Amino acid sequence: MKILIWNIERLPFSKKENITAVLTKFEADIVILTETTEVLDYGRNMYTANTVLLPQFS
């Protein structure tokens, strides 16, 4: 089983394609991304869970 943990530090929208390519390349069974944004498309085969955005950071 492969587990990928990656802090992507709120990368700009233009970098989302690079993130998707990396996720595909590693073929991880479990992926944990921290400090993400909602602009990333994780695909239909992935489950996502996130916390509520605090008002001062929206």
Secondary structure, DSSP 4 states (H G I P E B T S, - for coil): --EEEEE-TT--GGGHHHHHHHHHHHT-SEEEEES--TT----TT-----PPPPGGG-
